[in-house]
Amino acid sequence: MLTNRKFLFALTLTLIAVGFTTYSRGARAHAAEGNEIVIQNFAFEPATLTIKVGEKVTWVNKDEEPHTATATDKRFASKTLDTGDQFSTEFKAPGTYKYYCALHPKMTGQIIVK
């Protein structure tokens, strides 16, 4: 029969194991959500992102100004993104996808899909 001290020790170990498993699942789920590009200070960060075929990329506007994510070859184009808005697209074929902000054309970036 377990004493109170042994029971508390076993319970503590179980709770630690459950917490670690939950944390690990959460980290994997977050990674599976896709890749994020932050729009801030009139720049895309990161400016170059390398991903695998079939992965999704999400642009999030954290700037005070509106922006877009528009492919130079017109394969994708977001609506105008206000502060806090986001846009996502999936890349189904390998290649280099260059994009820019249609409102501020000097803002550029690229997605490399392998």
C-alpha positions as CSV (number, residue, x, y, z in Angstrom):
1,M,0.0,0.0,0.0
2,L,1.3,3.5,-0.9
3,T,2.0,5.9,1.9
4,N,0.9,9.5,1.6
5,R,4.4,10.6,0.7
6,K,4.8,7.9,-2.0
7,F,1.4,8.7,-3.4
8,L,2.2,12.4,-3.6
9,F,5.5,11.6,-5.3
10,A,3.8,9.3,-7.9
11,L,1.0,11.9,-8.5
12,T,3.6,14.6,-9.0
13,L,5.5,12.5,-11.6
14,T,2.2,11.7,-13.4
15,L,1.2,15.4,-13.6
16,I,4.7,16.3,-14.9
17,A,4.4,13.6,-17.6
18,V,0.9,14.7,-18.6
19,G,2.0,18.4,-18.7
20,F,5.0,17.6,-20.9
21,T,2.9,15.5,-23.3
22,T,0.4,18.3,-23.6
23,Y,3.2,20.8,-24.2
24,S,4.8,18.6,-26.8
25,R,1.5,18.1,-28.7
26,G,0.8,21.9,-28.6
27,A,4.3,22.6,-30.0
28,R,3.7,20.1,-32.8
29,A,0.2,21.5,-33.6
30,H,1.6,25.1,-33.7
31,A,4.4,24.0,-36.1
32,A,1.8,22.2,-38.3
33,E,-0.2,25.4,-38.6
34,G,2.2,26.8,-41.2
35,N,4.8,29.4,-41.5
36,E,4.3,33.0,-40.6
37,I,5.6,36.2,-42.2
38,V,5.1,39.3,-40.1
39,I,4.6,42.6,-41.9
40,Q,6.0,45.4,-39.7
41,N,8.0,48.6,-40.2
42,F,7.3,48.5,-43.9
43,A,9.0,45.1,-44.3
44,F,8.3,41.4,-44.6
45,E,10.0,39.4,-41.9
46,P,11.5,37.1,-42.8
47,A,12.1,38.5,-46.3
48,T,13.0,35.0,-47.6
49,L,11.2,31.9,-46.3
50,T,12.0,28.3,-47.4
51,I,9.3,25.7,-47.1
52,K,8.3,22.3,-48.4
53,V,5.7,21.6,-51.1
54,G,2.2,21.5,-49.6
55,E,3.0,23.9,-46.7
56,K,0.9,27.0,-46.0
57,V,2.3,30.5,-45.4
58,T,0.4,33.1,-43.4
59,W,1.2,36.8,-43.6
60,V,0.2,38.9,-40.6
61,N,0.1,42.7,-40.7
62,K,1.4,44.1,-37.4
63,D,2.1,47.5,-39.0
64,E,0.0,50.6,-38.4
65,E,-0.4,50.9,-42.2
66,P,-2.3,48.7,-44.6
67,H,-0.3,46.3,-46.8
68,T,-0.8,43.4,-49.3
69,A,1.1,40.2,-50.2
70,T,0.9,40.1,-54.0
71,A,2.9,37.6,-56.1
72,T,4.8,39.2,-59.0
73,D,3.4,36.6,-61.3
74,K,-0.2,37.0,-59.9
75,R,-0.3,33.4,-58.5
76,F,-1.7,34.8,-55.2
77,A,-2.8,38.2,-53.9
78,S,-4.2,39.2,-50.6
79,K,-6.8,41.8,-50.1
80,T,-5.6,44.9,-48.4
81,L,-4.6,43.8,-44.9
82,D,-5.3,46.3,-42.1
83,T,-3.5,46.1,-38.7
84,G,-4.1,42.6,-37.3
85,D,-5.4,41.1,-40.6
86,Q,-3.9,38.0,-42.1
87,F,-3.7,36.2,-45.4
88,S,-2.8,32.5,-46.0
89,T,-2.0,30.5,-49.1
90,E,-0.7,26.9,-49.7
91,F,2.2,26.3,-52.0
92,K,1.6,23.1,-54.1
93,A,4.5,23.2,-56.5
94,P,8.3,23.8,-56.0
95,G,9.8,27.0,-57.2
96,T,10.6,30.6,-56.1
97,Y,7.6,32.8,-55.5
98,K,8.5,36.5,-55.4
99,Y,6.0,38.9,-53.9
100,Y,5.6,42.5,-52.9
101,C,3.2,44.9,-51.3
102,A,1.0,46.4,-54.0
103,L,0.5,49.6,-51.9
104,H,4.3,50.0,-51.2
105,P,6.1,48.2,-54.1
106,K,9.6,48.6,-52.5
107,M,8.5,46.1,-49.9
108,T,9.5,42.7,-51.4
109,G,10.0,39.1,-50.3
110,Q,10.1,35.6,-51.6
111,I,9.0,32.1,-50.8
112,I,11.3,29.2,-51.8
113,V,9.4,25.9,-52.1
114,K,11.4,22.7,-52.2
